[in-house]
Amino acid sequence: MVLDAVRQQGQRIWQALSVADRQRFLRHLRHYWDVHRYRVAPQVAEVLEARQRTGSLQVQAARLLSISGEGETLCLTLARRGGGVQTLSVDHLILTTGPAHRALTDSQPFLQDLARRGLIRADALGMGLEVDSRFPGSG
């Protein structure tokens, strides 16, 4: 598969892109990349597929607009990818938003301390830490 080959060279390709090209990639292709980059174990995939076949699991690509409780069920209002609003009553909700890159330093006290001391900072895209190929402690 093409993505398997690209995955192996991903870091090198990413580093060669300008910040503007990285922003463009994230804006237009991040969803597709993330779907193919992060894999699920085969045993888990089997369970998910079986649940989808029986109708006990629905996968929705949407933005959660509102949520409220009605007894033991949840009432969700979703903005569907591609347009349209949908209201669902469900027993459970699983949010799979992907990595919370922007909250990286906020969620880790050790990283908060390093950032406060000016030893680390977020990268220009808010996806991680700004780094380079040099190790500042060497020499």
N, CA, C and O atoms as a GROMACS GRO file, in nm:
protein
  556
    1MET      N    1   0.084  -0.118   0.000
    1MET     CA    2   0.000   0.000   0.000
    1MET      C    3   0.089   0.125   0.000
    1MET      O    4   0.194   0.127   0.064
    2VAL      N    5   0.046   0.225  -0.071
    2VAL     CA    6   0.123   0.349  -0.083
    2VAL      C    7   0.145   0.413   0.053
    2VAL      O    8   0.255   0.460   0.083
    3LEU      N    9   0.040   0.416   0.136
    3LEU     CA   10   0.054   0.481   0.266
    3LEU      C   11   0.153   0.410   0.356
    3LEU      O   12   0.219   0.475   0.438
    4ASP      N   13   0.166   0.278   0.344
    4ASP     CA   14   0.267   0.207   0.422
    4ASP      C   15   0.407   0.255   0.384
    4ASP      O   16   0.491   0.273   0.472
    5ALA      N   17   0.432   0.275   0.256
    5ALA     CA   18   0.562   0.324   0.212
    5ALA      C   19   0.585   0.467   0.258
    5ALA      O   20   0.695   0.502   0.301
    6VAL      N   21   0.483   0.549   0.248
    6VAL     CA   22   0.495   0.689   0.291
    6VAL      C   23   0.515   0.697   0.442
    6VAL      O   24   0.592   0.780   0.490
    7ARG      N   25   0.446   0.610   0.517
    7ARG     CA   26   0.456   0.611   0.662
    7ARG      C   27   0.601   0.596   0.706
    7ARG      O   28   0.645   0.662   0.801
    8GLN      N   29   0.676   0.510   0.639
    8GLN     CA   30   0.816   0.486   0.675
    8GLN      C   31   0.903   0.609   0.650
    8GLN      O   32   1.005   0.626   0.717
    9GLN      N   33   0.864   0.694   0.558
    9GLN     CA   34   0.943   0.812   0.524
    9GLN      C   35   0.876   0.940   0.575
    9GLN      O   36   0.921   1.050   0.544
   10GLY      N   37   0.770   0.924   0.651
   10GLY     CA   38   0.689   1.038   0.692
   10GLY      C   39   0.765   1.151   0.759
   10GLY      O   40   0.746   1.268   0.724
   11GLN      N   41   0.851   1.118   0.854
   11GLN     CA   42   0.922   1.223   0.925
   11GLN      C   43   1.013   1.302   0.831
   11GLN      O   44   1.019   1.425   0.839
   12ARG      N   45   1.082   1.232   0.743
   12ARG     CA   46   1.172   1.300   0.650
   12ARG      C   47   1.093   1.391   0.555
   12ARG      O   48   1.134   1.504   0.528
   13ILE      N   49   0.981   1.342   0.505
   13ILE     CA   50   0.896   1.421   0.416
   13ILE      C   51   0.843   1.543   0.490
   13ILE      O   52   0.847   1.655   0.438
   14TRP      N   53   0.792   1.522   0.611
   14TRP     CA   54   0.735   1.631   0.691
   14TRP      C   55   0.839   1.740   0.716
   14TRP      O   56   0.809   1.859   0.703
   15GLN      N   57   0.960   1.701   0.752
   15GLN     CA   58   1.065   1.798   0.782
   15GLN      C   59   1.105   1.878   0.658
   15GLN      O   60   1.153   1.991   0.670
   16ALA      N   61   1.087   1.822   0.540
   16ALA     CA   62   1.124   1.892   0.416
   16ALA      C   63   1.018   1.994   0.374
   16ALA      O   64   1.045   2.080   0.290
   17LEU      N   65   0.898   1.987   0.431
   17LEU     CA   66   0.790   2.079   0.394
   17LEU      C   67   0.806   2.213   0.466
   17LEU      O   68   0.854   2.218   0.579
   18SER      N   69   0.765   2.319   0.401
   18SER     CA   70   0.761   2.451   0.465
   18SER      C   71   0.643   2.453   0.563
   18SER      O   72   0.556   2.367   0.557
   19VAL      N   73   0.642   2.551   0.653
   19VAL     CA   74   0.530   2.564   0.747
   19VAL      C   75   0.399   2.583   0.670
   19VAL      O   76   0.297   2.526   0.708
   20ALA      N   77   0.401   2.661   0.562
   20ALA     CA   78   0.280   2.683   0.482
   20ALA      C   79   0.231   2.552   0.421
   20ALA      O   80   0.111   2.525   0.419
   21ASP      N   81   0.323   2.469   0.371
   21ASP     CA   82   0.284   2.339   0.314
   21ASP      C   83   0.231   2.245   0.422
   21ASP      O   84   0.138   2.169   0.398
   22ARG      N   85   0.291   2.251   0.542
   22ARG     CA   86   0.242   2.168   0.653
   22ARG      C   87   0.100   2.211   0.691
   22ARG      O   88   0.013   2.126   0.715
   23GLN      N   89   0.076   2.342   0.696
   23GLN     CA   90  -0.058   2.391   0.728
   23GLN      C   91  -0.159   2.346   0.623
   23GLN      O   92  -0.270   2.306   0.656
   24ARG      N   93  -0.120   2.353   0.497
   24ARG     CA   94  -0.208   2.311   0.387
   24ARG      C   95  -0.239   2.161   0.400
   24ARG      O   96  -0.354   2.120   0.384
   25PHE      N   97  -0.137   2.081   0.428
   25PHE     CA   98  -0.156   1.937   0.446
   25PHE      C   99  -0.256   1.911   0.559
   25PHE      O  100  -0.351   1.834   0.543
   26LEU      N  101  -0.236   1.977   0.673
   26LEU     CA  102  -0.325   1.956   0.787
   26LEU      C  103  -0.467   1.998   0.755
   26LEU      O  104  -0.562   1.930   0.794
   27ARG      N  105  -0.482   2.107   0.685
   27ARG     CA  106  -0.615   2.159   0.652
   27ARG      C  107  -0.690   2.064   0.558
   27ARG      O  108  -0.810   2.044   0.574
   28HIS      N  109  -0.620   2.007   0.461
   28HIS     CA  110  -0.688   1.929   0.357
   28HIS      C  111  -0.678   1.777   0.374
   28HIS      O  112  -0.768   1.705   0.332
   29LEU      N  113  -0.571   1.728   0.434
   29LEU     CA  114  -0.546   1.584   0.432
   29LEU      C  115  -0.529   1.518   0.568
   29LEU      O  116  -0.516   1.396   0.575
   30ARG      N  117  -0.528   1.594   0.674
   30ARG     CA  118  -0.499   1.535   0.805
   30ARG      C  119  -0.593   1.421   0.840
   30ARG      O  120  -0.549   1.316   0.887
   31HIS      N  121  -0.722   1.439   0.817
   31HIS     CA  122  -0.818   1.334   0.852
   31HIS      C  123  -0.782   1.203   0.782
   31HIS      O  124  -0.780   1.097   0.845
   32TYR      N  125  -0.754   1.209   0.654
   32TYR     CA  126  -0.723   1.088   0.577
   32TYR      C  127  -0.592   1.026   0.625
   32TYR      O  128  -0.580   0.904   0.634
   33TRP      N  129  -0.495   1.111   0.654
   33TRP     CA  130  -0.366   1.061   0.702
   33TRP      C  131  -0.384   0.992   0.838
   33TRP      O  132  -0.334   0.881   0.857
   34ASP      N  133  -0.453   1.056   0.930
   34ASP     CA  134  -0.472   1.000   1.063
   34ASP      C  135  -0.545   0.866   1.058
   34ASP      O  136  -0.510   0.773   1.131
   35VAL      N  137  -0.645   0.857   0.972
   35VAL     CA  138  -0.720   0.731   0.960
   35VAL      C  139  -0.629   0.617   0.918
   35VAL      O  140  -0.642   0.505   0.968
   36HIS      N  141  -0.537   0.643   0.828
   36HIS     CA  142  -0.449   0.538   0.778
   36HIS      C  143  -0.320   0.524   0.857
   36HIS      O  144  -0.254   0.420   0.852
   37ARG      N  145  -0.284   0.627   0.930
   37ARG     CA  146  -0.160   0.623   1.007
   37ARG      C  147  -0.176   0.542   1.134
   37ARG      O  148  -0.091   0.460   1.168
   38TYR      N  149  -0.286   0.565   1.205
   38TYR     CA  150  -0.308   0.498   1.332
   38TYR      C  151  -0.390   0.372   1.307
   38TYR      O  152  -0.500   0.378   1.252
   39ARG      N  153  -0.337   0.261   1.348
   39ARG     CA  154  -0.402   0.133   1.321
   39ARG      C  155  -0.465   0.077   1.448
   39ARG      O  156  -0.432   0.117   1.560
   40VAL      N  157  -0.554  -0.015   1.427
   40VAL     CA  158  -0.619  -0.083   1.538
   40VAL      C  159  -0.581  -0.231   1.529
   40VAL      O  160  -0.563  -0.286   1.420
   41ALA      N  161  -0.569  -0.294   1.645
   41ALA     CA  162  -0.534  -0.437   1.649
   41ALA      C  163  -0.642  -0.518   1.576
   41ALA      O  164  -0.760  -0.484   1.584
   42PRO      N  165  -0.603  -0.625   1.505
   42PRO     CA  166  -0.700  -0.705   1.429
   42PRO      C  167  -0.815  -0.758   1.515
   42PRO      O  168  -0.930  -0.762   1.470
   43GLN      N  169  -0.785  -0.798   1.640
   43GLN     CA  170  -0.890  -0.850   1.727
   43GLN      C  171  -0.992  -0.741   1.759
   43GLN      O  172  -1.112  -0.768   1.764
   44VAL      N  173  -0.945  -0.620   1.780
   44VAL     CA  174  -1.035  -0.509   1.810
   44VAL      C  175  -1.116  -0.474   1.686
   44VAL      O  176  -1.236  -0.447   1.695
   45ALA      N  177  -1.052  -0.475   1.570
   45ALA     CA  178  -1.122  -0.446   1.444
   45ALA      C  179  -1.235  -0.546   1.421
   45ALA      O  180  -1.343  -0.507   1.375
   46GLU      N  181  -1.213  -0.673   1.453
   46GLU     CA  182  -1.318  -0.775   1.437
   46GLU      C  183  -1.439  -0.744   1.524
   46GLU      O  184  -1.553  -0.755   1.478
   47VAL      N  185  -1.415  -0.705   1.648
   47VAL     CA  186  -1.525  -0.673   1.739
   47VAL      C  187  -1.601  -0.551   1.688
   47VAL      O  188  -1.724  -0.550   1.687
   48LEU      N  189  -1.528  -0.448   1.645
   48LEU     CA  190  -1.593  -0.327   1.594
   48LEU      C  191  -1.676  -0.357   1.470
   48LEU      O  192  -1.789  -0.309   1.459
   49GLU      N  193  -1.622  -0.435   1.379
   49GLU     CA  194  -1.695  -0.470   1.257
   49GLU      C  195  -1.820  -0.552   1.289
   49GLU      O  196  -1.925  -0.531   1.228
   50ALA      N  197  -1.809  -0.645   1.383
   50ALA     CA  198  -1.925  -0.726   1.422
   50ALA      C  199  -2.033  -0.638   1.483
   50ALA      O  200  -2.151  -0.655   1.454
   51ARG      N  201  -1.993  -0.544   1.568
   51ARG     CA  202  -2.090  -0.452   1.629
   51ARG      C  203  -2.158  -0.364   1.523
   51ARG      O  204  -2.278  -0.338   1.531
   52GLN      N  205  -2.082  -0.321   1.424
   52GLN     CA  206  -2.141  -0.240   1.316
   52GLN      C  207  -2.241  -0.323   1.236
   52GLN      O  208  -2.348  -0.273   1.200
   53ARG      N  209  -2.208  -0.449   1.209
   53ARG     CA  210  -2.298  -0.536   1.132
   53ARG      C  211  -2.431  -0.556   1.206
   53ARG      O  212  -2.537  -0.559   1.144
   54THR      N  213  -2.424  -0.571   1.338
   54THR     CA  214  -2.547  -0.595   1.415
   54THR      C  215  -2.622  -0.466   1.446
   54THR      O  216  -2.735  -0.470   1.495
   55GLY      N  217  -2.560  -0.352   1.417
   55GLY     CA  218  -2.625  -0.224   1.442
   55GLY      C  219  -2.605  -0.170   1.583
   55GLY      O  220  -2.660  -0.066   1.617
   56SER      N  221  -2.527  -0.240   1.666
   56SER     CA  222  -2.506  -0.192   1.803
   56SER      C  223  -2.394  -0.088   1.811
   56SER      O  224  -2.369  -0.032   1.918
   57LEU      N  225  -2.327  -0.062   1.698
   57LEU     CA  226  -2.225   0.042   1.692
   57LEU      C  227  -2.241   0.119   1.562
   57LEU      O  228  -2.244   0.061   1.454
   58GLN      N  229  -2.252   0.250   1.575
   58GLN     CA  230  -2.256   0.337   1.457
   58GLN      C  231  -2.134   0.427   1.463
   58GLN      O  232  -2.102   0.483   1.568
   59VAL      N  233  -2.066   0.440   1.351
   59VAL     CA  234  -1.952   0.530   1.342
   59VAL      C  235  -2.000   0.653   1.264
   59VAL      O  236  -2.046   0.641   1.150
   60GLN      N  237  -1.987   0.768   1.325
   60GLN     CA  238  -2.034   0.893   1.264
   60GLN      C  239  -1.917   0.990   1.252
   60GLN      O  240  -1.847   1.015   1.351
   61ALA      N  241  -1.895   1.045   1.135
   61ALA     CA  242  -1.798   1.153   1.117
   61ALA      C  243  -1.875   1.283   1.133
   61ALA      O  244  -1.946   1.325   1.041
   62ALA      N  245  -1.862   1.345   1.249
   62ALA     CA  246  -1.943   1.462   1.278
   62ALA      C  247  -1.880   1.545   1.390
   62ALA      O  248  -1.786   1.501   1.457
   63ARG      N  249  -1.934   1.664   1.405
   63ARG     CA  250  -1.895   1.751   1.516
   63ARG      C  251  -2.012   1.752   1.614
   63ARG      O  252  -2.127   1.770   1.574
   64LEU      N  253  -1.983   1.733   1.741
   64LEU     CA  254  -2.086   1.729   1.844
   64LEU      C  255  -2.131   1.871   1.875
   64LEU      O  256  -2.053   1.953   1.924
   65LEU      N  257  -2.258   1.901   1.845
   65LEU     CA  258  -2.313   2.035   1.869
   65LEU      C  259  -2.372   2.048   2.008
   65LEU      O  260  -2.356   2.150   2.074
   66SER      N  261  -2.442   1.943   2.052
   66SER     CA  262  -2.500   1.946   2.187
   66SER      C  263  -2.522   1.804   2.236
   66SER      O  264  -2.531   1.709   2.158
   67ILE      N  265  -2.531   1.794   2.367
   67ILE     CA  266  -2.557   1.664   2.430
   67ILE      C  267  -2.640   1.689   2.556
   67ILE      O  268  -2.616   1.784   2.630
   68SER      N  269  -2.738   1.602   2.578
   68SER     CA  270  -2.819   1.612   2.700
   68SER      C  271  -2.859   1.471   2.740
   68SER      O  272  -2.860   1.379   2.659
   69GLY      N  273  -2.891   1.456   2.868
   69GLY     CA  274  -2.932   1.326   2.919
   69GLY      C  275  -3.082   1.316   2.928
   69GLY      O  276  -3.150   1.410   2.968
   70GLU      N  277  -3.133   1.198   2.891
   70GLU     CA  278  -3.276   1.169   2.903
   70GLU      C  279  -3.287   1.031   2.967
   70GLU      O  280  -3.285   0.929   2.898
   71GLY      N  281  -3.297   1.028   3.100
   71GLY     CA  282  -3.297   0.900   3.168
   71GLY      C  283  -3.160   0.836   3.154
   71GLY      O  284  -3.059   0.893   3.194
   72GLU      N  285  -3.158   0.716   3.097
   72GLU     CA  286  -3.031   0.646   3.079
   72GLU      C  287  -2.977   0.659   2.937
   72GLU      O  288  -2.882   0.589   2.900
   73THR      N  289  -3.037   0.746   2.857
   73THR     CA  290  -2.988   0.765   2.720
   73THR      C  291  -2.935   0.907   2.703
   73THR      O  292  -2.965   0.997   2.783
   74LEU      N  293  -2.857   0.924   2.599
   74LEU     CA  294  -2.801   1.054   2.565
   74LEU      C  295  -2.868   1.103   2.437
   74LEU      O  296  -2.888   1.026   2.344
   75CYS      N  297  -2.902   1.229   2.434
   75CYS     CA  298  -2.956   1.290   2.313
   75CYS      C  299  -2.845   1.377   2.253
   75CYS      O  300  -2.801   1.473   2.314
   76LEU      N  301  -2.802   1.342   2.133
   76LEU     CA  302  -2.691   1.410   2.066
   76LEU      C  303  -2.743   1.488   1.947
   76LEU      O  304  -2.831   1.442   1.875
   77THR      N  305  -2.687   1.605   1.926
   77THR     CA  306  -2.709   1.678   1.803
   77THR      C  307  -2.574   1.689   1.735
   77THR      O  308  -2.478   1.743   1.792
   78LEU      N  309  -2.566   1.637   1.613
   78LEU     CA  310  -2.440   1.629   1.540
   78LEU      C  311  -2.445   1.710   1.411
   78LEU      O  312  -2.547   1.711   1.342
   79ALA      N  313  -2.336   1.777   1.380
   79ALA     CA  314  -2.318   1.839   1.248
   79ALA      C  315  -2.237   1.739   1.167
   79ALA      O  316  -2.119   1.719   1.192
   80ARG      N  317  -2.302   1.677   1.070
   80ARG     CA  318  -2.239   1.571   0.992
   80ARG      C  319  -2.135   1.627   0.897
   80ARG      O  320  -2.154   1.734   0.840
   81ARG      N  321  -2.026   1.553   0.880
   81ARG     CA  322  -1.927   1.592   0.780
   81ARG      C  323  -1.996   1.584   0.645
   81ARG      O  324  -2.063   1.485   0.615
   82GLY      N  325  -1.980   1.684   0.564
   82GLY     CA  326  -2.046   1.688   0.435
   82GLY      C  327  -2.180   1.761   0.440
   82GLY      O  328  -2.244   1.780   0.337
   83GLY      N  329  -2.221   1.803   0.560
   83GLY     CA  330  -2.343   1.883   0.570
   83GLY      C  331  -2.455   1.811   0.641
   83GLY      O  332  -2.459   1.688   0.648
   84GLY      N  333  -2.544   1.888   0.693
   84GLY     CA  334  -2.662   1.834   0.760
   84GLY      C  335  -2.643   1.820   0.910
   84GLY      O  336  -2.532   1.801   0.959
   85VAL      N  337  -2.754   1.830   0.980
   85VAL     CA  338  -2.756   1.814   1.125
   85VAL      C  339  -2.839   1.691   1.156
   85VAL      O  340  -2.942   1.667   1.092
   86GLN      N  341  -2.795   1.612   1.253
   86GLN     CA  342  -2.864   1.488   1.289
   86GLN      C  343  -2.880   1.482   1.440
   86GLN      O  344  -2.790   1.519   1.514
   87THR      N  345  -2.996   1.436   1.485
   87THR     CA  346  -3.020   1.415   1.627
   87THR      C  347  -3.032   1.265   1.651
   87THR      O  348  -3.104   1.195   1.579
   88LEU      N  349  -2.961   1.216   1.751
   88LEU     CA  350  -2.961   1.073   1.784
   88LEU      C  351  -2.986   1.053   1.932
   88LEU      O  352  -2.944   1.135   2.014
   89SER      N  353  -3.053   0.944   1.967
   89SER     CA  354  -3.062   0.899   2.106
   89SER      C  355  -2.977   0.774   2.116
   89SER      O  356  -2.998   0.678   2.041
   90VAL      N  357  -2.881   0.775   2.207
   90VAL     CA  358  -2.786   0.664   2.216
   90VAL      C  359  -2.767   0.622   2.362
   90VAL      O  360  -2.795   0.698   2.454
   91ASP      N  361  -2.718   0.500   2.379
   91ASP     CA  362  -2.687   0.450   2.513
   91ASP      C  363  -2.547   0.494   2.557
   91ASP      O  364  -2.524   0.519   2.676
   92HIS      N  365  -2.455   0.502   2.462
   92HIS     CA  366  -2.317   0.538   2.492
   92HIS      C  367  -2.262   0.625   2.381
   92HIS      O  368  -2.309   0.620   2.267
   93LEU      N  369  -2.163   0.706   2.415
   93LEU     CA  370  -2.095   0.791   2.317
   93LEU      C  371  -1.945   0.770   2.336
   93LEU      O  372  -1.893   0.781   2.447
   94ILE      N  373  -1.876   0.742   2.228
   94ILE     CA  374  -1.731   0.729   2.230
   94ILE      C  375  -1.675   0.835   2.138
   94ILE      O  376  -1.698   0.832   2.018
   95LEU      N  377  -1.602   0.930   2.196
   95LEU     CA  378  -1.539   1.035   2.115
   95LEU      C  379  -1.401   0.988   2.074
   95LEU      O  380  -1.319   0.949   2.159
   96THR      N  381  -1.375   0.991   1.947
   96THR     CA  382  -1.243   0.952   1.896
   96THR      C  383  -1.186   1.069   1.817
   96THR      O  384  -1.177   1.064   1.695
   97THR      N  385  -1.150   1.172   1.890
   97THR     CA  386  -1.105   1.295   1.827
   97THR      C  387  -0.958   1.291   1.788
   97THR      O  388  -0.910   1.383   1.722
   98GLY      N  389  -0.887   1.188   1.828
   98GLY     CA  390  -0.745   1.182   1.796
   98GLY      C  391  -0.662   1.249   1.904
   98GLY      O  392  -0.714   1.295   2.006
   99PRO      N  393  -0.534   1.256   1.879
   99PRO     CA  394  -0.444   1.314   1.979
   99PRO      C  395  -0.478   1.461   2.007
   99PRO      O  396  -0.513   1.536   1.917
  100ALA      N  397  -0.467   1.499   2.132
  100ALA     CA  398  -0.490   1.638   2.172
  100ALA      C  399  -0.357   1.712   2.169
  100ALA      O  400  -0.302   1.748   2.273
  101HIS      N  401  -0.307   1.735   2.050
  101HIS     CA  402  -0.175   1.794   2.035
  101HIS      C  403  -0.162   1.929   2.105
  101HIS      O  404  -0.063   1.955   2.173
  102ARG      N  405  -0.261   2.014   2.089
  102ARG     CA  406  -0.251   2.150   2.143
  102ARG      C  407  -0.246   2.151   2.295
  102ARG      O  408  -0.194   2.246   2.354
  103ALA      N  409  -0.298   2.050   2.359
  103ALA     CA  410  -0.301   2.045   2.505
  103ALA      C  411  -0.181   1.972   2.563
  103ALA      O  412  -0.178   1.943   2.683
  104LEU      N  413  -0.083   1.941   2.481
  104LEU     CA  414   0.031   1.860   2.525
  104LEU      C  415   0.097   1.919   2.649
  104LEU      O  416   0.106   1.851   2.751
  105THR      N  417   0.143   2.042   2.642
  105THR     CA  418   0.213   2.099   2.757
  105THR      C  419   0.117   2.133   2.871
  105THR      O  420   0.157   2.131   2.987
  106ASP      N  421  -0.008   2.164   2.839
  106ASP     CA  422  -0.104   2.198   2.944
  106ASP      C  423  -0.139   2.079   3.032
  106ASP      O  424  -0.173   2.098   3.149
  107SER      N  425  -0.131   1.959   2.979
  107SER     CA  426  -0.176   1.841   3.053
  107SER      C  427  -0.063   1.772   3.130
  107SER      O  428  -0.090   1.679   3.206
  108GLN      N  429   0.060   1.814   3.111
  108GLN     CA  430   0.174   1.747   3.173
  108GLN      C  431   0.253   1.846   3.259
  108GLN      O  432   0.318   1.935   3.204
  109PRO      N  433   0.248   1.835   3.392
  109PRO     CA  434   0.320   1.929   3.479
  109PRO      C  435   0.470   1.941   3.445
  109PRO      O  436   0.525   2.051   3.449
  110PHE      N  437   0.534   1.830   3.412
  110PHE     CA  438   0.676   1.834   3.378
  110PHE      C  439   0.699   1.923   3.256
  110PHE      O  440   0.790   2.005   3.254
  111LEU      N  441   0.616   1.905   3.153
  111LEU     CA  442   0.630   1.986   3.032
  111LEU      C  443   0.591   2.131   3.058
  111LEU      O  444   0.650   2.223   3.000
  112GLN      N  445   0.492   2.154   3.145
  112GLN     CA  446   0.455   2.291   3.182
  112GLN      C  447   0.575   2.363   3.243
  112GLN      O  448   0.602   2.478   3.210
  113ASP      N  449   0.646   2.293   3.331
  113ASP     CA  450   0.763   2.353   3.397
  113ASP      C  451   0.871   2.385   3.295
  113ASP      O  452   0.930   2.493   3.299
  114LEU      N  453   0.899   2.292   3.203
  114LEU     CA  454   1.001   2.317   3.100
  114LEU      C  455   0.962   2.435   3.012
  114LEU      O  456   1.047   2.516   2.976
  115ALA      N  457   0.834   2.446   2.978
  115ALA     CA  458   0.788   2.558   2.894
  115ALA      C  459   0.799   2.690   2.970
  115ALA      O  460   0.841   2.791   2.914
  116ARG      N  461   0.762   2.688   3.097
  116ARG     CA  462   0.770   2.809   3.179
  116ARG      C  463   0.915   2.860   3.189
  116ARG      O  464   0.940   2.980   3.192
  117ARG      N  465   1.009   2.765   3.193
  117ARG     CA  466   1.151   2.801   3.203
  117ARG      C  467   1.213   2.832   3.067
  117ARG      O  468   1.331   2.864   3.058
  118GLY      N  469   1.132   2.823   2.961
  118GLY     CA  470   1.181   2.856   2.827
  118GLY      C  471   1.266   2.748   2.763
  118GLY      O  472   1.337   2.774   2.666
  119LEU      N  473   1.259   2.626   2.816
  119LEU     CA  474   1.340   2.516   2.762
  119LEU      C  475   1.273   2.444   2.647
  119LEU      O  476   1.340   2.381   2.565
  120ILE      N  477   1.140   2.452   2.640
  120ILE     CA  478   1.066   2.393   2.528
  120ILE      C  479   0.958   2.492   2.486
  120ILE      O  480   0.921   2.582   2.562
  121ARG      N  481   0.907   2.473   2.365
  121ARG     CA  482   0.792   2.552   2.319
  121ARG      C  483   0.718   2.470   2.214
  121ARG      O  484   0.774   2.382   2.150
  122ALA      N  485   0.591   2.505   2.199
  122ALA     CA  486   0.508   2.436   2.099
  122ALA      C  487   0.558   2.472   1.959
  122ALA      O  488   0.611   2.580   1.936
  123ASP      N  489   0.541   2.379   1.867
  123ASP     CA  490   0.580   2.407   1.728
  123ASP      C  491   0.479   2.503   1.666
  123ASP      O  492   0.373   2.530   1.723
  124ALA      N  493   0.512   2.553   1.548
  124ALA     CA  494   0.430   2.655   1.482
  124ALA      C  495   0.289   2.607   1.451
  124ALA      O  496   0.198   2.689   1.435
  125LEU      N  497   0.268   2.476   1.441
  125LEU     CA  498   0.136   2.423   1.406
  125LEU      C  499   0.057   2.377   1.528
  125LEU      O  500  -0.059   2.337   1.515
  126GLY      N  501   0.117   2.384   1.647
  126GLY     CA  502   0.049   2.338   1.767
  126GLY      C  503   0.032   2.188   1.773
  126GLY      O  504  -0.061   2.139   1.838
  127MET      N  505   0.119   2.114   1.705
  127MET     CA  506   0.106   1.968   1.699
  127MET      C  507   0.203   1.895   1.791
  127MET      O  508   0.195   1.773   1.805
  128GLY      N  509   0.292   1.966   1.850
  128GLY     CA  510   0.392   1.903   1.935
  128GLY      C  511   0.493   2.007   1.980
  128GLY      O  512   0.461   2.125   1.992
  129LEU      N  513   0.613   1.961   2.003
  129LEU     CA  514   0.719   2.050   2.048
  129LEU      C  515   0.811   2.086   1.933
  129LEU      O  516   0.836   2.005   1.844
  130GLU      N  517   0.860   2.209   1.936
  130GLU     CA  518   0.955   2.252   1.834
  130GLU      C  519   1.091   2.191   1.867
  130GLU      O  520   1.145   2.212   1.976
  131VAL      N  521   1.145   2.115   1.774
  131VAL     CA  522   1.275   2.051   1.794
  131VAL      C  523   1.357   2.064   1.667
  131VAL      O  524   1.306   2.100   1.561
  132ASP      N  525   1.485   2.033   1.680
  132ASP     CA  526   1.569   2.024   1.561
  132ASP      C  527   1.655   1.899   1.575
  132ASP      O  528   1.641   1.825   1.672
  133SER      N  529   1.743   1.877   1.481
  133SER     CA  530   1.821   1.753   1.480
  133SER      C  531   1.942   1.760   1.573
  133SER      O  532   2.010   1.659   1.592
  134ARG      N  533   1.969   1.876   1.630
  134ARG     CA  534   2.084   1.889   1.721
  134ARG      C  535   2.044   1.854   1.863
  134ARG      O  536   1.929   1.875   1.903
  135PHE      N  537   2.137   1.802   1.939
  135PHE     CA  538   2.116   1.774   2.080
  135PHE      C  539   2.190   1.882   2.158
  135PHE      O  540   2.313   1.880   2.163
  136PRO      N  541   2.117   1.977   2.221
  136PRO     CA  542   2.182   2.092   2.283
  136PRO      C  543   2.275   2.057   2.399
  136PRO      O  544   2.363   2.136   2.434
  137GLY      N  545   2.256   1.941   2.460
  137GLY     CA  546   2.340   1.906   2.575
  137GLY      C  547   2.473   1.844   2.538
  137GLY      O  548   2.555   1.817   2.625
  138SER      N  549   2.497   1.821   2.410
  138SER     CA  550   2.623   1.755   2.373
  138SER      C  551   2.735   1.856   2.359
  138SER      O  552   2.711   1.975   2.341
  139GLY      N  553   2.859   1.806   2.370
  139GLY     CA  554   2.975   1.892   2.349
  139GLY      C  555   3.032   1.928   2.475
  139GLY      O  556   3.132   2.000   2.480
   0.00000   0.00000   0.00000
